[in-house]
């Protein structure tokens, strides 16, 4: 169900209108009876996950070696 609401009325009852929109209703805003905007529920888009994005990536064994003392001290803020 779509309802057309005057801009003045929308400013007066914005919170109530937003509640209706959050419930799934669509509201058309009109200025002097002429439609000028549409309030619709916000839909967050799901980020597409790329399967196999890191396939073939190899971590060299030295990656797991302990850090040298001077570099470790920098990471620890010393």
mmCIF file of the N, C-alpha and C atoms, coordinates in Angstrom:
data_MODEL
# 
_entry.id   MODEL 
# 
loop_
_atom_site.group_PDB 
_atom_site.id 
_atom_site.type_symbol 
_atom_site.label_atom_id 
_atom_site.label_alt_id 
_atom_site.label_comp_id 
_atom_site.label_asym_id 
_atom_site.label_entity_id 
_atom_site.label_seq_id 
_atom_site.pdbx_PDB_ins_code 
_atom_site.Cartn_x 
_atom_site.Cartn_y 
_atom_site.Cartn_z 
_atom_site.occupancy 
_atom_site.B_iso_or_equiv 
_atom_site.pdbx_formal_charge 
_atom_site.auth_seq_id 
_atom_site.auth_comp_id 
_atom_site.auth_asym_id 
_atom_site.auth_atom_id 
_atom_site.pdbx_PDB_model_num 
ATOM 1   N N  . UNK A 1 1  ? 0.847  -1.180  0.000  1.00 0.00 ? 1  UNK A N  1 
ATOM 2   C CA . UNK A 1 1  ? 0.000  0.000   0.000  1.00 0.00 ? 1  UNK A CA 1 
ATOM 3   C C  . UNK A 1 1  ? 0.890  1.241   0.000  1.00 0.00 ? 1  UNK A C  1 
ATOM 4   N N  . UNK A 1 2  ? 0.684  2.124   -0.944 1.00 0.00 ? 2  UNK A N  1 
ATOM 5   C CA . UNK A 1 2  ? 1.459  3.349   -1.051 1.00 0.00 ? 2  UNK A CA 1 
ATOM 6   C C  . UNK A 1 2  ? 0.555  4.531   -0.730 1.00 0.00 ? 2  UNK A C  1 
ATOM 7   N N  . UNK A 1 3  ? 1.049  5.398   0.113  1.00 0.00 ? 3  UNK A N  1 
ATOM 8   C CA . UNK A 1 3  ? 0.286  6.595   0.475  1.00 0.00 ? 3  UNK A CA 1 
ATOM 9   C C  . UNK A 1 3  ? 1.085  7.822   0.072  1.00 0.00 ? 3  UNK A C  1 
ATOM 10  N N  . UNK A 1 4  ? 0.397  8.851   -0.398 1.00 0.00 ? 4  UNK A N  1 
ATOM 11  C CA . UNK A 1 4  ? 1.036  10.116  -0.726 1.00 0.00 ? 4  UNK A CA 1 
ATOM 12  C C  . UNK A 1 4  ? 0.834  11.068  0.437  1.00 0.00 ? 4  UNK A C  1 
ATOM 13  N N  . UNK A 1 5  ? 1.942  11.674  0.896  1.00 0.00 ? 5  UNK A N  1 
ATOM 14  C CA . UNK A 1 5  ? 1.918  12.562  2.060  1.00 0.00 ? 5  UNK A CA 1 
ATOM 15  C C  . UNK A 1 5  ? 2.514  13.898  1.666  1.00 0.00 ? 5  UNK A C  1 
ATOM 16  N N  . UNK A 1 6  ? 1.855  14.977  2.049  1.00 0.00 ? 6  UNK A N  1 
ATOM 17  C CA . UNK A 1 6  ? 2.327  16.338  1.818  1.00 0.00 ? 6  UNK A CA 1 
ATOM 18  C C  . UNK A 1 6  ? 3.620  16.564  2.611  1.00 0.00 ? 6  UNK A C  1 
ATOM 19  N N  . UNK A 1 7  ? 4.537  17.329  2.076  1.00 0.00 ? 7  UNK A N  1 
ATOM 20  C CA . UNK A 1 7  ? 5.826  17.584  2.736  1.00 0.00 ? 7  UNK A CA 1 
ATOM 21  C C  . UNK A 1 7  ? 5.619  18.200  4.117  1.00 0.00 ? 7  UNK A C  1 
ATOM 22  N N  . UNK A 1 8  ? 4.690  19.114  4.265  1.00 0.00 ? 8  UNK A N  1 
ATOM 23  C CA . UNK A 1 8  ? 4.433  19.738  5.571  1.00 0.00 ? 8  UNK A CA 1 
ATOM 24  C C  . UNK A 1 8  ? 4.009  18.680  6.588  1.00 0.00 ? 8  UNK A C  1 
ATOM 25  N N  . UNK A 1 9  ? 3.112  17.778  6.184  1.00 0.00 ? 9  UNK A N  1 
ATOM 26  C CA . UNK A 1 9  ? 2.665  16.710  7.074  1.00 0.00 ? 9  UNK A CA 1 
ATOM 27  C C  . UNK A 1 9  ? 3.826  15.767  7.388  1.00 0.00 ? 9  UNK A C  1 
ATOM 28  N N  . UNK A 1 10 ? 4.671  15.489  6.384  1.00 0.00 ? 10 UNK A N  1 
ATOM 29  C CA . UNK A 1 10 ? 5.814  14.600  6.589  1.00 0.00 ? 10 UNK A CA 1 
ATOM 30  C C  . UNK A 1 10 ? 6.786  15.192  7.606  1.00 0.00 ? 10 UNK A C  1 
ATOM 31  N N  . UNK A 1 11 ? 7.023  16.505  7.539  1.00 0.00 ? 11 UNK A N  1 
ATOM 32  C CA . UNK A 1 11 ? 7.922  17.144  8.512  1.00 0.00 ? 11 UNK A CA 1 
ATOM 33  C C  . UNK A 1 11 ? 7.339  17.037  9.914  1.00 0.00 ? 11 UNK A C  1 
ATOM 34  N N  . UNK A 1 12 ? 6.029  17.153  10.023 1.00 0.00 ? 12 UNK A N  1 
ATOM 35  C CA . UNK A 1 12 ? 5.365  17.110  11.324 1.00 0.00 ? 12 UNK A CA 1 
ATOM 36  C C  . UNK A 1 12 ? 5.371  15.704  11.919 1.00 0.00 ? 12 UNK A C  1 
ATOM 37  N N  . UNK A 1 13 ? 5.234  14.692  11.071 1.00 0.00 ? 13 UNK A N  1 
ATOM 38  C CA . UNK A 1 13 ? 5.088  13.310  11.540 1.00 0.00 ? 13 UNK A CA 1 
ATOM 39  C C  . UNK A 1 13 ? 6.188  12.396  11.010 1.00 0.00 ? 13 UNK A C  1 
ATOM 40  N N  . UNK A 1 14 ? 7.406  12.909  10.882 1.00 0.00 ? 14 UNK A N  1 
ATOM 41  C CA . UNK A 1 14 ? 8.494  12.134  10.280 1.00 0.00 ? 14 UNK A CA 1 
ATOM 42  C C  . UNK A 1 14 ? 8.760  10.829  11.017 1.00 0.00 ? 14 UNK A C  1 
ATOM 43  N N  . UNK A 1 15 ? 8.830  10.853  12.336 1.00 0.00 ? 15 UNK A N  1 
ATOM 44  C CA . UNK A 1 15 ? 9.125  9.630   13.094 1.00 0.00 ? 15 UNK A CA 1 
ATOM 45  C C  . UNK A 1 15 ? 8.068  8.565   12.842 1.00 0.00 ? 15 UNK A C  1 
ATOM 46  N N  . UNK A 1 16 ? 6.814  8.950   12.818 1.00 0.00 ? 16 UNK A N  1 
ATOM 47  C CA . UNK A 1 16 ? 5.735  8.006   12.573 1.00 0.00 ? 16 UNK A CA 1 
ATOM 48  C C  . UNK A 1 16 ? 5.832  7.430   11.151 1.00 0.00 ? 16 UNK A C  1 
ATOM 49  N N  . UNK A 1 17 ? 6.135  8.294   10.189 1.00 0.00 ? 17 UNK A N  1 
ATOM 50  C CA . UNK A 1 17 ? 6.276  7.828   8.812  1.00 0.00 ? 17 UNK A CA 1 
ATOM 51  C C  . UNK A 1 17 ? 7.449  6.856   8.673  1.00 0.00 ? 17 UNK A C  1 
ATOM 52  N N  . UNK A 1 18 ? 8.559  7.162   9.339  1.00 0.00 ? 18 UNK A N  1 
ATOM 53  C CA . UNK A 1 18 ? 9.716  6.270   9.278  1.00 0.00 ? 18 UNK A CA 1 
ATOM 54  C C  . UNK A 1 18 ? 9.393  4.909   9.875  1.00 0.00 ? 18 UNK A C  1 
ATOM 55  N N  . UNK A 1 19 ? 8.592  4.879   10.932 1.00 0.00 ? 19 UNK A N  1 
ATOM 56  C CA . UNK A 1 19 ? 8.160  3.611   11.515 1.00 0.00 ? 19 UNK A CA 1 
ATOM 57  C C  . UNK A 1 19 ? 7.360  2.789   10.525 1.00 0.00 ? 19 UNK A C  1 
ATOM 58  N N  . UNK A 1 20 ? 6.502  3.450   9.775  1.00 0.00 ? 20 UNK A N  1 
ATOM 59  C CA . UNK A 1 20 ? 5.713  2.749   8.758  1.00 0.00 ? 20 UNK A CA 1 
ATOM 60  C C  . UNK A 1 20 ? 6.604  2.226   7.640  1.00 0.00 ? 20 UNK A C  1 
ATOM 61  N N  . UNK A 1 21 ? 7.583  3.028   7.248  1.00 0.00 ? 21 UNK A N  1 
ATOM 62  C CA . UNK A 1 21 ? 8.511  2.602   6.192  1.00 0.00 ? 21 UNK A CA 1 
ATOM 63  C C  . UNK A 1 21 ? 9.337  1.411   6.667  1.00 0.00 ? 21 UNK A C  1 
ATOM 64  N N  . UNK A 1 22 ? 9.803  1.451   7.913  1.00 0.00 ? 22 UNK A N  1 
ATOM 65  C CA . UNK A 1 22 ? 10.570 0.327   8.459  1.00 0.00 ? 22 UNK A CA 1 
ATOM 66  C C  . UNK A 1 22 ? 9.740  -0.951  8.489  1.00 0.00 ? 22 UNK A C  1 
ATOM 67  N N  . UNK A 1 23 ? 8.412  -0.800  8.606  1.00 0.00 ? 23 UNK A N  1 
ATOM 68  C CA . UNK A 1 23 ? 7.518  -1.962  8.613  1.00 0.00 ? 23 UNK A CA 1 
ATOM 69  C C  . UNK A 1 23 ? 7.251  -2.475  7.203  1.00 0.00 ? 23 UNK A C  1 
ATOM 70  N N  . UNK A 1 24 ? 7.822  -1.821  6.178  1.00 0.00 ? 24 UNK A N  1 
ATOM 71  C CA . UNK A 1 24 ? 7.706  -2.298  4.816  1.00 0.00 ? 24 UNK A CA 1 
ATOM 72  C C  . UNK A 1 24 ? 6.833  -1.460  3.907  1.00 0.00 ? 24 UNK A C  1 
ATOM 73  N N  . UNK A 1 25 ? 6.232  -0.416  4.441  1.00 0.00 ? 25 UNK A N  1 
ATOM 74  C CA . UNK A 1 25 ? 5.350  0.432   3.634  1.00 0.00 ? 25 UNK A CA 1 
ATOM 75  C C  . UNK A 1 25 ? 6.174  1.424   2.808  1.00 0.00 ? 25 UNK A C  1 
ATOM 76  N N  . UNK A 1 26 ? 5.632  1.846   1.696  1.00 0.00 ? 26 UNK A N  1 
ATOM 77  C CA . UNK A 1 26 ? 6.258  2.849   0.841  1.00 0.00 ? 26 UNK A CA 1 
ATOM 78  C C  . UNK A 1 26 ? 5.441  4.131   0.948  1.00 0.00 ? 26 UNK A C  1 
ATOM 79  N N  . UNK A 1 27 ? 6.110  5.267   1.131  1.00 0.00 ? 27 UNK A N  1 
ATOM 80  C CA . UNK A 1 27 ? 5.448  6.562   1.272  1.00 0.00 ? 27 UNK A CA 1 
ATOM 81  C C  . UNK A 1 27 ? 5.947  7.474   0.149  1.00 0.00 ? 27 UNK A C  1 
ATOM 82  N N  . UNK A 1 28 ? 5.017  8.130   -0.545 1.00 0.00 ? 28 UNK A N  1 
ATOM 83  C CA . UNK A 1 28 ? 5.367  9.112   -1.569 1.00 0.00 ? 28 UNK A CA 1 
ATOM 84  C C  . UNK A 1 28 ? 5.223  10.496  -0.950 1.00 0.00 ? 28 UNK A C  1 
ATOM 85  N N  . UNK A 1 29 ? 6.275  11.304  -1.053 1.00 0.00 ? 29 UNK A N  1 
ATOM 86  C CA . UNK A 1 29 ? 6.224  12.683  -0.564 1.00 0.00 ? 29 UNK A CA 1 
ATOM 87  C C  . UNK A 1 29 ? 5.832  13.584  -1.728 1.00 0.00 ? 29 UNK A C  1 
ATOM 88  N N  . UNK A 1 30 ? 4.909  14.515  -1.453 1.00 0.00 ? 30 UNK A N  1 
ATOM 89  C CA . UNK A 1 30 ? 4.422  15.404  -2.507 1.00 0.00 ? 30 UNK A CA 1 
ATOM 90  C C  . UNK A 1 30 ? 4.546  16.851  -2.055 1.00 0.00 ? 30 UNK A C  1 
ATOM 91  N N  . UNK A 1 31 ? 4.856  17.687  -3.027 1.00 0.00 ? 31 UNK A N  1 
ATOM 92  C CA . UNK A 1 31 ? 4.898  19.131  -2.796 1.00 0.00 ? 31 UNK A CA 1 
ATOM 93  C C  . UNK A 1 31 ? 3.792  19.716  -3.664 1.00 0.00 ? 31 UNK A C  1 
ATOM 94  N N  . UNK A 1 32 ? 2.820  20.379  -3.013 1.00 0.00 ? 32 UNK A N  1 
ATOM 95  C CA . UNK A 1 32 ? 1.660  20.949  -3.705 1.00 0.00 ? 32 UNK A CA 1 
ATOM 96  C C  . UNK A 1 32 ? 0.927  19.882  -4.524 1.00 0.00 ? 32 UNK A C  1 
ATOM 97  N N  . UNK A 1 33 ? 0.836  18.662  -3.956 1.00 0.00 ? 33 UNK A N  1 
ATOM 98  C CA . UNK A 1 33 ? 0.119  17.581  -4.605 1.00 0.00 ? 33 UNK A CA 1 
ATOM 99  C C  . UNK A 1 33 ? 0.891  16.869  -5.700 1.00 0.00 ? 33 UNK A C  1 
ATOM 100 N N  . UNK A 1 34 ? 2.099  17.334  -6.001 1.00 0.00 ? 34 UNK A N  1 
ATOM 101 C CA . UNK A 1 34 ? 2.909  16.726  -7.056 1.00 0.00 ? 34 UNK A CA 1 
ATOM 102 C C  . UNK A 1 34 ? 3.992  15.842  -6.421 1.00 0.00 ? 34 UNK A C  1 
ATOM 103 N N  . UNK A 1 35 ? 4.020  14.537  -6.714 1.00 0.00 ? 35 UNK A N  1 
ATOM 104 C CA . UNK A 1 35 ? 5.019  13.649  -6.123 1.00 0.00 ? 35 UNK A CA 1 
ATOM 105 C C  . UNK A 1 35 ? 6.438  14.132  -6.420 1.00 0.00 ? 35 UNK A C  1 
ATOM 106 N N  . UNK A 1 36 ? 7.289  14.112  -5.375 1.00 0.00 ? 36 UNK A N  1 
ATOM 107 C CA . UNK A 1 36 ? 8.668  14.573  -5.567 1.00 0.00 ? 36 UNK A CA 1 
ATOM 108 C C  . UNK A 1 36 ? 9.709  13.629  -4.961 1.00 0.00 ? 36 UNK A C  1 
ATOM 109 N N  . UNK A 1 37 ? 9.283  12.705  -4.093 1.00 0.00 ? 37 UNK A N  1 
ATOM 110 C CA . UNK A 1 37 ? 10.249 11.784  -3.484 1.00 0.00 ? 37 UNK A CA 1 
ATOM 111 C C  . UNK A 1 37 ? 9.506  10.546  -3.002 1.00 0.00 ? 37 UNK A C  1 
ATOM 112 N N  . UNK A 1 38 ? 10.296 9.512   -2.745 1.00 0.00 ? 38 UNK A N  1 
ATOM 113 C CA . UNK A 1 38 ? 9.713  8.258   -2.289 1.00 0.00 ? 38 UNK A CA 1 
ATOM 114 C C  . UNK A 1 38 ? 10.509 7.753   -1.091 1.00 0.00 ? 38 UNK A C  1 
ATOM 115 N N  . UNK A 1 39 ? 9.821  7.402   -0.012 1.00 0.00 ? 39 UNK A N  1 
ATOM 116 C CA . UNK A 1 39 ? 10.457 6.783   1.150  1.00 0.00 ? 39 UNK A CA 1 
ATOM 117 C C  . UNK A 1 39 ? 10.229 5.283   1.053  1.00 0.00 ? 39 UNK A C  1 
ATOM 118 N N  . UNK A 1 40 ? 11.315 4.528   1.034  1.00 0.00 ? 40 UNK A N  1 
ATOM 119 C CA . UNK A 1 40 ? 11.226 3.069   0.959  1.00 0.00 ? 40 UNK A CA 1 
ATOM 120 C C  . UNK A 1 40 ? 12.151 2.480   2.014  1.00 0.00 ? 40 UNK A C  1 
ATOM 121 N N  . UNK A 1 41 ? 11.895 1.244   2.446  1.00 0.00 ? 41 UNK A N  1 
ATOM 122 C CA . UNK A 1 41 ? 12.787 0.623   3.427  1.00 0.00 ? 41 UNK A CA 1 
ATOM 123 C C  . UNK A 1 41 ? 14.202 0.503   2.878  1.00 0.00 ? 41 UNK A C  1 
ATOM 124 N N  . UNK A 1 42 ? 15.178 0.706   3.728  1.00 0.00 ? 42 UNK A N  1 
ATOM 125 C CA . UNK A 1 42 ? 16.584 0.591   3.357  1.00 0.00 ? 42 UNK A CA 1 
ATOM 126 C C  . UNK A 1 42 ? 16.972 -0.881  3.316  1.00 0.00 ? 42 UNK A C  1 
ATOM 127 N N  . UNK A 1 43 ? 17.620 -1.297  2.252  1.00 0.00 ? 43 UNK A N  1 
ATOM 128 C CA . UNK A 1 43 ? 18.084 -2.673  2.118  1.00 0.00 ? 43 UNK A CA 1 
ATOM 129 C C  . UNK A 1 43 ? 19.603 -2.683  2.036  1.00 0.00 ? 43 UNK A C  1 
ATOM 130 N N  . UNK A 1 44 ? 20.234 -3.328  2.994  1.00 0.00 ? 44 UNK A N  1 
ATOM 131 C CA . UNK A 1 44 ? 21.688 -3.454  2.938  1.00 0.00 ? 44 UNK A CA 1 
ATOM 132 C C  . UNK A 1 44 ? 22.044 -4.554  1.962  1.00 0.00 ? 44 UNK A C  1 
ATOM 133 N N  . UNK A 1 45 ? 22.959 -4.256  1.079  1.00 0.00 ? 45 UNK A N  1 
ATOM 134 C CA . UNK A 1 45 ? 23.393 -5.249  0.110  1.00 0.00 ? 45 UNK A CA 1 
ATOM 135 C C  . UNK A 1 45 ? 24.448 -6.139  0.748  1.00 0.00 ? 45 UNK A C  1 
ATOM 136 N N  . UNK A 1 46 ? 24.295 -7.413  0.532  1.00 0.00 ? 46 UNK A N  1 
ATOM 137 C CA . UNK A 1 46 ? 25.268 -8.376  1.031  1.00 0.00 ? 46 UNK A CA 1 
ATOM 138 C C  . UNK A 1 46 ? 26.506 -8.319  0.134  1.00 0.00 ? 46 UNK A C  1 
ATOM 139 N N  . UNK A 1 47 ? 27.654 -8.262  0.752  1.00 0.00 ? 47 UNK A N  1 
ATOM 140 C CA . UNK A 1 47 ? 28.895 -8.283  -0.016 1.00 0.00 ? 47 UNK A CA 1 
ATOM 141 C C  . UNK A 1 47 ? 29.064 -9.668  -0.636 1.00 0.00 ? 47 UNK A C  1 
ATOM 142 N N  . UNK A 1 48 ? 29.374 -9.689  -1.907 1.00 0.00 ? 48 UNK A N  1 
ATOM 143 C CA . UNK A 1 48 ? 29.585 -10.973 -2.571 1.00 0.00 ? 48 UNK A CA 1 
ATOM 144 C C  . UNK A 1 48 ? 30.919 -11.554 -2.136 1.00 0.00 ? 48 UNK A C  1 
ATOM 145 N N  . UNK A 1 49 ? 30.869 -12.785 -1.713 1.00 0.00 ? 49 UNK A N  1 
ATOM 146 C CA . UNK A 1 49 ? 32.098 -13.467 -1.318 1.00 0.00 ? 49 UNK A CA 1 
ATOM 147 C C  . UNK A 1 49 ? 32.656 -14.189 -2.527 1.00 0.00 ? 49 UNK A C  1 
ATOM 148 N N  . UNK A 1 50 ? 33.910 -13.954 -2.782 1.00 0.00 ? 50 UNK A N  1 
ATOM 149 C CA . UNK A 1 50 ? 34.567 -14.608 -3.913 1.00 0.00 ? 50 UNK A CA 1 
ATOM 150 C C  . UNK A 1 50 ? 35.225 -15.890 -3.415 1.00 0.00 ? 50 UNK A C  1 
ATOM 151 N N  . UNK A 1 51 ? 34.655 -16.996 -3.816 1.00 0.00 ? 51 UNK A N  1 
ATOM 152 C CA . UNK A 1 51 ? 35.173 -18.294 -3.400 1.00 0.00 ? 51 UNK A CA 1 
ATOM 153 C C  . UNK A 1 51 ? 36.522 -18.536 -4.069 1.00 0.00 ? 51 UNK A C  1 
ATOM 154 N N  . UNK A 1 52 ? 37.469 -19.003 -3.273 1.00 0.00 ? 52 UNK A N  1 
ATOM 155 C CA . UNK A 1 52 ? 38.776 -19.331 -3.818 1.00 0.00 ? 52 UNK A CA 1 
ATOM 156 C C  . UNK A 1 52 ? 39.675 -18.134 -4.030 1.00 0.00 ? 52 UNK A C  1 
ATOM 157 N N  . UNK A 1 53 ? 39.330 -17.005 -3.423 1.00 0.00 ? 53 UNK A N  1 
ATOM 158 C CA . UNK A 1 53 ? 40.104 -15.783 -3.615 1.00 0.00 ? 53 UNK A CA 1 
ATOM 159 C C  . UNK A 1 53 ? 41.574 -15.975 -3.247 1.00 0.00 ? 53 UNK A C  1 
ATOM 160 N N  . UNK A 1 54 ? 41.851 -16.754 -2.197 1.00 0.00 ? 54 UNK A N  1 
ATOM 161 C CA . UNK A 1 54 ? 43.234 -16.939 -1.742 1.00 0.00 ? 54 UNK A CA 1 
ATOM 162 C C  . UNK A 1 54 ? 43.830 -18.273 -2.203 1.00 0.00 ? 54 UNK A C  1 
ATOM 163 N N  . UNK A 1 55 ? 43.149 -18.939 -3.121 1.00 0.00 ? 55 UNK A N  1 
ATOM 164 C CA . UNK A 1 55 ? 43.648 -20.218 -3.612 1.00 0.00 ? 55 UNK A CA 1 
ATOM 165 C C  . UNK A 1 55 ? 45.027 -20.015 -4.244 1.00 0.00 ? 55 UNK A C  1 
ATOM 166 N N  . UNK A 1 56 ? 45.933 -20.876 -3.888 1.00 0.00 ? 56 UNK A N  1 
ATOM 167 C CA . UNK A 1 56 ? 47.278 -20.810 -4.456 1.00 0.00 ? 56 UNK A CA 1 
ATOM 168 C C  . UNK A 1 56 ? 48.230 -19.943 -3.639 1.00 0.00 ? 56 UNK A C  1 
ATOM 169 N N  . UNK A 1 57 ? 47.718 -19.219 -2.654 1.00 0.00 ? 57 UNK A N  1 
ATOM 170 C CA . UNK A 1 57 ? 48.574 -18.390 -1.804 1.00 0.00 ? 57 UNK A CA 1 
ATOM 171 C C  . UNK A 1 57 ? 49.335 -19.297 -0.850 1.00 0.00 ? 57 UNK A C  1 
ATOM 172 N N  . UNK A 1 58 ? 50.619 -19.149 -0.833 1.00 0.00 ? 58 UNK A N  1 
ATOM 173 C CA . UNK A 1 58 ? 51.443 -19.963 0.058  1.00 0.00 ? 58 UNK A CA 1 
ATOM 174 C C  . UNK A 1 58 ? 52.177 -19.057 1.033  1.00 0.00 ? 58 UNK A C  1 
ATOM 175 N N  . UNK A 1 59 ? 52.150 -19.455 2.301  1.00 0.00 ? 59 UNK A N  1 
ATOM 176 C CA . UNK A 1 59 ? 52.855 -18.712 3.334  1.00 0.00 ? 59 UNK A CA 1 
ATOM 177 C C  . UNK A 1 59 ? 54.190 -19.414 3.559  1.00 0.00 ? 59 UNK A C  1 
ATOM 178 N N  . UNK A 1 60 ? 55.291 -18.691 3.374  1.00 0.00 ? 60 UNK A N  1 
ATOM 179 C CA . UNK A 1 60 ? 56.596 -19.330 3.546  1.00 0.00 ? 60 UNK A CA 1 
ATOM 180 C C  . UNK A 1 60 ? 56.823 -19.709 5.021  1.00 0.00 ? 60 UNK A C  1 
ATOM 181 N N  . UNK A 1 61 ? 57.558 -20.782 5.264  1.00 0.00 ? 61 UNK A N  1 
ATOM 182 C CA . UNK A 1 61 ? 57.777 -21.244 6.643  1.00 0.00 ? 61 UNK A CA 1 
ATOM 183 C C  . UNK A 1 61 ? 58.442 -20.192 7.532  1.00 0.00 ? 61 UNK A C  1 
ATOM 184 N N  . UNK A 1 62 ? 59.295 -19.334 6.962  1.00 0.00 ? 62 UNK A N  1 
ATOM 185 C CA . UNK A 1 62 ? 59.976 -18.322 7.793  1.00 0.00 ? 62 UNK A CA 1 
ATOM 186 C C  . UNK A 1 62 ? 59.012 -17.255 8.323  1.00 0.00 ? 62 UNK A C  1 
ATOM 187 N N  . UNK A 1 63 ? 57.806 -17.224 7.785  1.00 0.00 ? 63 UNK A N  1 
ATOM 188 C CA . UNK A 1 63 ? 56.796 -16.284 8.285  1.00 0.00 ? 63 UNK A CA 1 
ATOM 189 C C  . UNK A 1 63 ? 56.535 -16.524 9.772  1.00 0.00 ? 63 UNK A C  1 
ATOM 190 N N  . UNK A 1 64 ? 56.653 -17.773 10.202 1.00 0.00 ? 64 UNK A N  1 
ATOM 191 C CA . UNK A 1 64 ? 56.350 -18.150 11.579 1.00 0.00 ? 64 UNK A CA 1 
ATOM 192 C C  . UNK A 1 64 ? 57.570 -18.078 12.503 1.00 0.00 ? 64 UNK A C  1 
ATOM 193 N N  . UNK A 1 65 ? 58.723 -17.696 11.975 1.00 0.00 ? 65 UNK A N  1 
ATOM 194 C CA . UNK A 1 65 ? 59.916 -17.544 12.804 1.00 0.00 ? 65 UNK A CA 1 
ATOM 195 C C  . UNK A 1 65 ? 59.728 -16.380 13.773 1.00 0.00 ? 65 UNK A C  1 
ATOM 196 N N  . UNK A 1 66 ? 60.342 -16.465 14.963 1.00 0.00 ? 66 UNK A N  1 
ATOM 197 C CA . UNK A 1 66 ? 60.249 -15.343 15.912 1.00 0.00 ? 66 UNK A CA 1 
ATOM 198 C C  . UNK A 1 66 ? 60.850 -14.073 15.310 1.00 0.00 ? 66 UNK A C  1 
ATOM 199 N N  . UNK A 1 67 ? 60.295 -12.929 15.694 1.00 0.00 ? 67 UNK A N  1 
ATOM 200 C CA . UNK A 1 67 ? 60.815 -11.644 15.218 1.00 0.00 ? 67 UNK A CA 1 
ATOM 201 C C  . UNK A 1 67 ? 62.140 -11.332 15.891 1.00 0.00 ? 67 UNK A C  1 
ATOM 202 N N  . UNK A 1 68 ? 63.014 -10.622 15.212 1.00 0.00 ? 68 UNK A N  1 
ATOM 203 C CA . UNK A 1 68 ? 64.250 -10.166 15.850 1.00 0.00 ? 68 UNK A CA 1 
ATOM 204 C C  . UNK A 1 68 ? 63.888 -9.247  17.030 1.00 0.00 ? 68 UNK A C  1 
ATOM 205 N N  . UNK A 1 69 ? 64.755 -9.211  18.028 1.00 0.00 ? 69 UNK A N  1 
ATOM 206 C CA . UNK A 1 69 ? 64.463 -8.451  19.246 1.00 0.00 ? 69 UNK A CA 1 
ATOM 207 C C  . UNK A 1 69 ? 64.171 -6.978  18.986 1.00 0.00 ? 69 UNK A C  1 
ATOM 208 N N  . UNK A 1 70 ? 64.928 -6.328  18.091 1.00 0.00 ? 70 UNK A N  1 
ATOM 209 C CA . UNK A 1 70 ? 64.700 -4.903  17.820 1.00 0.00 ? 70 UNK A CA 1 
ATOM 210 C C  . UNK A 1 70 ? 63.339 -4.677  17.171 1.00 0.00 ? 70 UNK A C  1 
ATOM 211 N N  . UNK A 1 71 ? 62.928 -5.536  16.255 1.00 0.00 ? 71 UNK A N  1 
ATOM 212 C CA . UNK A 1 71 ? 61.624 -5.373  15.609 1.00 0.00 ? 71 UNK A CA 1 
ATOM 213 C C  . UNK A 1 71 ? 60.492 -5.681  16.587 1.00 0.00 ? 71 UNK A C  1 
ATOM 214 N N  . UNK A 1 72 ? 60.664 -6.688  17.433 1.00 0.00 ? 72 UNK A N  1 
ATOM 215 C CA . UNK A 1 72 ? 59.678 -7.023  18.444 1.00 0.00 ? 72 UNK A CA 1 
ATOM 216 C C  . UNK A 1 72 ? 59.477 -5.854  19.409 1.00 0.00 ? 72 UNK A C  1 
ATOM 217 N N  . UNK A 1 73 ? 60.576 -5.198  19.772 1.00 0.00 ? 73 UNK A N  1 
ATOM 218 C CA . UNK A 1 73 ? 60.507 -4.049  20.670 1.00 0.00 ? 73 UNK A CA 1 
ATOM 219 C C  . UNK A 1 73 ? 59.693 -2.919  20.024 1.00 0.00 ? 73 UNK A C  1 
ATOM 220 N N  . UNK A 1 74 ? 59.846 -2.710  18.727 1.00 0.00 ? 74 UNK A N  1 
ATOM 221 C CA . UNK A 1 74 ? 59.066 -1.675  18.031 1.00 0.00 ? 74 UNK A CA 1 
ATOM 222 C C  . UNK A 1 74 ? 57.581 -2.002  18.039 1.00 0.00 ? 74 UNK A C  1 
ATOM 223 N N  . UNK A 1 75 ? 57.230 -3.258  17.817 1.00 0.00 ? 75 UNK A N  1 
ATOM 224 C CA . UNK A 1 75 ? 55.819 -3.670  17.846 1.00 0.00 ? 75 UNK A CA 1 
ATOM 225 C C  . UNK A 1 75 ? 55.224 -3.485  19.242 1.00 0.00 ? 75 UNK A C  1 
ATOM 226 N N  . UNK A 1 76 ? 56.028 -3.680  20.266 1.00 0.00 ? 76 UNK A N  1 
ATOM 227 C CA . UNK A 1 76 ? 55.553 -3.567  21.641 1.00 0.00 ? 76 UNK A CA 1 
ATOM 228 C C  . UNK A 1 76 ? 55.663 -2.134  22.162 1.00 0.00 ? 76 UNK A C  1 
ATOM 229 N N  . UNK A 1 77 ? 56.094 -1.223  21.321 1.00 0.00 ? 77 UNK A N  1 
ATOM 230 C CA . UNK A 1 77 ? 56.147 0.199   21.698 1.00 0.00 ? 77 UNK A CA 1 
ATOM 231 C C  . UNK A 1 77 ? 57.289 0.537   22.625 1.00 0.00 ? 77 UNK A C  1 
ATOM 232 N N  . UNK A 1 78 ? 58.332 -0.196  22.569 1.00 0.00 ? 78 UNK A N  1 
ATOM 233 C CA . UNK A 1 78 ? 59.473 0.064   23.458 1.00 0.00 ? 78 UNK A CA 1 
ATOM 234 C C  . UNK A 1 78 ? 60.545 0.844   22.740 1.00 0.00 ? 78 UNK A C  1 
# 
